Amino acid sequence: MDIPFIQEQPSTSSGFSYDVFLSFRCEDTRKTFTCHLYFRLRRIEINTFIDDEELRKDEVASTKLEKAIEESRVSIVVFSKYYASSSWCIEELVKVLECKEKLMSGFCLDFFTLLKFIFS
């Protein structure tokens, strides 16, 4: 699998903690598309941040997620049918866009899930 927007140097040497930050609505895609994407990225040794359900129970989860976004080279947003109905997802998307604007970091929108719902 060729991923042109990821450089081959390790993320830690470039000042990033993660190569990729995955933003998604847990209830919609965690056990399907996002899970497969995460494990594919890990298989080819791309350091990927994916939140877990326990993180969202933490009082400082928002701060932890923002920090992970800031420390990621690229953010992939997996849009799904109910993505926009989640305040967590909207907050993540705003932070991703802010970081993209400030740092000119990589930003990749994934329309796969959205298109699946539109055409099904």
C-alpha positions as CSV (number, residue, x, y, z in Angstrom):
1,M,0.0,0.0,0.0
2,D,1.5,3.3,-1.1
3,I,0.8,6.3,1.1
4,P,2.4,9.3,-0.5
5,F,1.6,11.9,2.2
6,I,3.7,10.1,4.9
7,Q,7.4,10.6,4.8
8,E,9.6,7.6,5.6
9,Q,11.4,9.1,8.5
10,P,10.2,8.0,12.0
11,S,7.7,10.4,13.5
12,T,9.7,10.9,16.7
13,S,12.7,12.3,14.8
14,S,10.5,14.8,13.0
15,G,9.0,16.3,16.2
16,F,5.7,14.4,15.8
17,S,4.5,11.8,18.2
18,Y,2.2,10.2,15.6
19,D,2.2,9.9,11.9
20,V,-1.6,9.8,11.7
21,F,-4.5,10.9,13.9
22,L,-7.8,9.2,13.1
23,S,-11.0,11.2,13.7
24,F,-14.2,9.2,13.5
25,R,-17.6,8.6,15.2
26,C,-17.1,5.5,17.4
27,E,-20.7,4.2,17.0
28,D,-20.6,4.4,13.2
29,T,-17.2,3.1,12.1
30,R,-15.1,1.8,15.0
31,K,-15.7,-1.9,14.4
32,T,-15.7,-1.6,10.6
33,F,-13.9,0.8,8.3
34,T,-11.9,2.6,11.0
35,C,-10.7,-0.5,12.6
36,H,-9.5,-2.0,9.3
37,L,-7.8,1.3,8.4
38,Y,-6.1,1.5,11.8
39,F,-4.7,-2.1,11.6
40,R,-3.6,-1.6,8.0
41,L,-1.6,1.5,9.0
42,R,-0.1,-0.3,12.0
43,R,0.8,-3.2,9.8
44,I,3.0,-1.0,7.6
45,E,4.5,0.6,10.7
46,I,2.7,3.9,10.5
47,N,2.3,5.2,14.1
48,T,-1.4,5.9,14.4
49,F,-3.4,7.5,17.2
50,I,-6.8,6.1,17.7
51,D,-8.8,7.0,20.8
52,D,-10.5,4.3,22.9
53,E,-13.8,4.4,24.7
54,E,-12.0,4.7,28.1
55,L,-10.3,8.0,27.0
56,R,-13.6,9.7,26.5
57,K,-14.6,8.9,30.1
58,D,-11.6,10.9,31.3
59,E,-12.2,14.5,32.4
60,V,-9.2,15.7,30.4
61,A,-10.0,13.7,27.3
62,S,-10.5,16.8,25.2
63,T,-7.1,18.1,26.1
64,K,-5.5,14.7,25.4
65,L,-7.2,14.5,22.0
66,E,-6.2,18.0,21.1
67,K,-2.6,17.3,22.0
68,A,-2.6,14.1,19.9
69,I,-4.0,16.1,16.9
70,E,-1.2,18.7,17.4
71,E,1.4,16.0,17.6
72,S,0.3,14.2,14.4
73,R,1.8,14.6,11.0
74,V,-1.5,13.9,9.2
75,S,-5.1,13.7,10.3
76,I,-7.6,11.4,8.6
77,V,-11.3,12.3,9.2
78,V,-13.6,9.4,8.6
79,F,-17.0,11.0,7.8
80,S,-20.0,8.9,8.5
81,K,-23.7,9.3,8.6
82,Y,-23.8,10.6,12.2
83,Y,-20.3,12.1,12.4
84,A,-21.6,15.7,12.6
85,S,-24.1,14.8,15.4
86,S,-21.2,14.2,17.8
87,S,-19.9,17.2,19.7
88,W,-16.6,15.2,20.2
89,C,-16.2,14.8,16.5
90,I,-17.0,18.4,15.7
91,E,-14.4,19.5,18.3
92,E,-11.8,17.2,16.8
93,L,-12.6,18.5,13.2
94,V,-12.2,22.1,14.3
95,K,-8.8,21.3,15.9
96,V,-7.7,19.4,12.9
97,L,-8.6,22.4,10.6
98,E,-6.8,24.8,13.0
99,C,-3.7,22.7,13.0
100,K,-3.8,22.4,9.2
101,E,-4.0,26.2,8.9
102,K,-1.3,27.0,11.4
103,L,1.2,24.3,10.6
104,M,0.3,23.4,7.1
105,S,0.2,19.8,8.4
106,G,-1.2,17.0,6.2
107,F,-5.0,16.7,6.2
108,C,-6.8,13.9,4.4
109,L,-10.6,13.7,4.2
110,D,-12.0,10.2,3.8
111,F,-15.2,10.2,1.8
112,F,-15.5,6.4,1.6
113,T,-18.0,6.0,4.5
114,L,-20.0,9.1,3.5
115,L,-20.3,7.9,-0.1
116,K,-21.4,4.5,1.1
117,F,-24.3,6.1,3.0
118,I,-25.2,8.4,0.1
119,F,-25.4,5.6,-2.5
120,S,-26.9,2.8,-0.3
